[in-house]
């Protein structure tokens, strides 16, 4: 009986989370260097997010360290950090294995990383199509977007704005406080 009650609770919780999740997050996206996929509704539905387009051969690649620090600092407060590997600016590694090594081995990334995908133009993945329609599309790698729990972009920060920059942290503090 307990197992049945627990299962009903889990299913109703999943239904509530799906109802709170913006449609643009309800897509299965393949994880970096993996055959596994993730539906962002399952990890970020109803939660604030920091979304970043990344490239492993970019001069800003060192920002992975700061992004991981934000992930560790704010995850208990509900923030979900998601990186989208992309070769839109021709600076992603030649293989996903190499990109994964940069992220996971060199910088210890533990937040969700999505396999290389387009983040600009008409070929942009559904998440970035929605972000780009609310804000501006990234002009370079490591462009950061802070989204509230409803999926609305409340701040966009160019590559030069580092993960520890006061203006980015302030935007994150606002969305986690509003949660």
Backbone torsions as a table, in degrees:
resi	resn	phi	psi	omega
1	UNK	NA	-44.1	179.2
2	UNK	-59.3	-40.5	179.8
3	UNK	-62.6	-40.3	178.8
4	UNK	-64.5	-44.5	178.6
5	UNK	-62.8	-43.8	178.9
6	UNK	-62.0	-40.8	-179.7
7	UNK	-66.3	-42.1	177.8
8	UNK	-61.9	-42.6	178.7
9	UNK	-62.2	-43.7	-179.6
10	UNK	-63.9	-43.1	179.4
11	UNK	-65.2	-41.1	179.2
12	UNK	-69.7	-35.1	175.9
13	UNK	-64.1	-41.8	178.6
14	UNK	-64.7	-39.0	179.2
15	UNK	-65.8	-40.7	177.6
16	UNK	-64.3	-45.5	179.4
17	UNK	-60.9	-42.0	179.2
18	UNK	-64.1	-37.9	179.4
19	UNK	-66.2	-31.2	-179.5
20	UNK	-83.2	-11.5	-172.0
21	UNK	-87.6	130.4	176.3
22	UNK	-62.4	143.3	-176.8
23	UNK	-56.2	-33.7	-176.5
24	UNK	-68.7	-16.6	175.7
25	UNK	-90.3	-11.8	-175.2
26	UNK	-86.4	63.6	178.0
27	UNK	-138.6	144.7	174.7
28	UNK	-83.4	121.0	-178.6
29	UNK	-119.2	133.6	-178.8
30	UNK	-74.5	136.6	177.5
31	UNK	-74.6	154.0	180.0
32	UNK	-58.7	128.9	176.5
33	UNK	51.2	48.3	-177.2
34	UNK	-153.0	156.0	172.1
35	UNK	-91.2	-5.9	179.2
36	UNK	-78.8	147.0	175.6
37	UNK	-115.6	162.0	176.0
38	UNK	-134.0	138.9	172.1
39	UNK	-101.3	118.6	-174.5
40	UNK	-63.1	-20.2	173.8
41	UNK	-62.8	-34.3	-178.1
42	UNK	-73.3	-28.2	-178.7
43	UNK	-105.5	-20.5	-173.4
44	UNK	-131.2	0.4	-179.5
45	UNK	-58.8	123.9	179.2
46	UNK	76.8	12.7	-179.5
47	UNK	-122.9	152.1	173.4
48	UNK	-70.1	152.5	-176.8
49	UNK	-133.7	152.0	166.0
50	UNK	-117.3	114.4	-177.8
51	UNK	-110.6	132.2	-175.7
52	UNK	-136.3	133.2	170.2
53	UNK	-88.8	132.9	-172.4
54	UNK	-124.9	164.5	172.3
55	UNK	-153.6	133.9	-171.6
56	UNK	-79.8	-9.1	178.8
57	UNK	-116.4	28.9	-177.6
58	UNK	-98.2	152.6	176.0
59	UNK	-63.6	-17.2	178.7
60	UNK	-94.7	5.5	-176.1
61	UNK	-56.3	-29.6	177.2
62	UNK	-58.6	-17.0	178.7
63	UNK	-67.7	-14.6	174.4
64	UNK	-54.5	-38.2	-179.5
65	UNK	-61.2	-46.2	179.0
66	UNK	-68.9	-35.4	177.4
67	UNK	-65.8	-40.2	177.1
68	UNK	-64.2	-38.9	177.7
69	UNK	-62.7	-41.9	176.8
70	UNK	-62.9	-42.9	178.2
71	UNK	-57.2	-47.9	-178.4
72	UNK	-67.2	-39.8	-177.5
73	UNK	-70.7	-39.6	-170.7
74	UNK	-104.6	-7.7	-176.1
75	UNK	-62.2	-35.3	177.6
76	UNK	-66.8	-18.8	179.2
77	UNK	-98.6	7.2	173.1
78	UNK	102.4	-7.4	-178.4
79	UNK	-72.3	134.8	175.5
80	UNK	-112.4	123.3	177.1
81	UNK	-100.6	129.9	178.6
82	UNK	-133.1	126.3	176.1
83	UNK	-103.5	136.6	177.7
84	UNK	-113.9	103.4	175.3
85	UNK	-62.7	140.4	-178.0
86	UNK	-153.9	144.8	175.9
87	UNK	-108.2	19.8	-179.2
88	UNK	-57.8	-27.7	-179.1
89	UNK	-110.2	19.2	174.6
90	UNK	55.9	42.0	178.6
91	UNK	-130.9	13.3	175.8
92	UNK	-85.3	151.7	179.2
93	UNK	-58.0	157.7	-179.2
94	UNK	-67.6	-28.3	-179.6
95	UNK	-129.1	154.7	175.7
96	UNK	-66.7	-31.2	178.0
97	UNK	-59.4	-45.3	178.9
98	UNK	-66.0	-43.3	178.6
99	UNK	-61.4	-42.2	179.3
100	UNK	-64.0	-39.3	178.6
101	UNK	-61.1	-44.3	178.7
102	UNK	-59.4	-49.2	-177.0
103	UNK	-67.9	-58.3	-167.7
104	UNK	-83.9	-35.6	-177.8
105	UNK	-91.2	-54.0	-175.8
106	UNK	-67.7	-37.4	-174.5
107	UNK	-116.9	-0.9	175.8
108	UNK	64.5	31.3	-178.7
109	UNK	-63.0	128.6	175.6
110	UNK	-118.9	-7.0	176.2
111	UNK	-77.5	166.3	-177.2
112	UNK	-65.3	127.1	174.4
113	UNK	-118.5	128.9	-179.4
114	UNK	-94.7	142.6	178.7
115	UNK	-58.0	155.9	-177.6
116	UNK	-49.9	132.3	-176.8
117	UNK	-154.2	159.2	177.8
118	UNK	-74.3	140.6	178.5
119	UNK	-121.8	-2.8	-179.3
120	UNK	-128.4	159.8	174.2
121	UNK	67.7	-167.4	-175.6
122	UNK	-70.6	-17.1	178.8
123	UNK	-89.3	0.4	-178.2
124	UNK	-57.8	145.4	177.0
125	UNK	-63.7	163.7	-175.1
126	UNK	-58.4	-33.4	179.5
127	UNK	-65.6	-48.9	-179.3
128	UNK	-73.3	-26.8	173.5
129	UNK	-59.9	-44.9	-179.6
130	UNK	-68.0	-45.2	179.3
131	UNK	-60.8	-46.6	-178.5
132	UNK	-63.1	-32.1	178.9
133	UNK	-74.4	-25.8	178.3
134	UNK	-87.6	-24.9	-172.8
135	UNK	-134.9	-139.1	174.1
136	UNK	-120.3	149.5	-179.8
137	UNK	-71.9	156.4	-179.1
138	UNK	-61.5	141.2	176.0
139	UNK	-97.6	-11.2	180.0
140	UNK	-162.4	176.0	178.2
141	UNK	-68.3	154.2	178.2
142	UNK	65.3	33.1	168.7
143	UNK	-78.6	134.8	-172.8
144	UNK	-115.8	137.8	178.3
145	UNK	-125.4	130.4	175.0
146	UNK	-103.2	123.6	-179.4
147	UNK	-114.8	140.4	175.6
148	UNK	-78.6	179.8	-176.1
149	UNK	-64.6	-19.2	178.0
150	UNK	-89.4	-1.8	179.7
151	UNK	87.6	14.3	179.0
152	UNK	-90.0	134.8	177.6
153	UNK	-73.1	119.2	178.6
154	UNK	-108.0	-6.6	177.4
155	UNK	-166.2	139.0	176.2
156	UNK	-126.6	134.2	-172.4
157	UNK	-133.1	122.9	-178.3
158	UNK	-67.6	170.5	-176.1
159	UNK	-50.8	-40.5	-174.7
160	UNK	-67.6	-17.6	176.7
161	UNK	-80.4	112.3	-175.4
162	UNK	-78.7	160.3	-179.9
163	UNK	-59.0	-23.4	179.1
164	UNK	-96.4	7.7	-179.1
165	UNK	-65.7	137.5	-178.5
166	UNK	-55.5	-38.3	-177.4
167	UNK	-68.1	-35.8	176.9
168	UNK	-70.8	-46.1	179.9
169	UNK	-62.2	-36.1	177.9
170	UNK	-63.5	-43.1	178.6
171	UNK	-64.5	-40.6	178.0
172	UNK	-64.8	-44.3	179.4
173	UNK	-58.1	-39.0	179.4
174	UNK	-64.0	-45.7	-175.8
175	UNK	-72.6	-31.7	178.2
176	UNK	-76.8	-29.1	176.9
177	UNK	-71.4	-33.4	-178.2
178	UNK	-78.7	-11.1	-175.0
179	UNK	-62.7	NA	NA
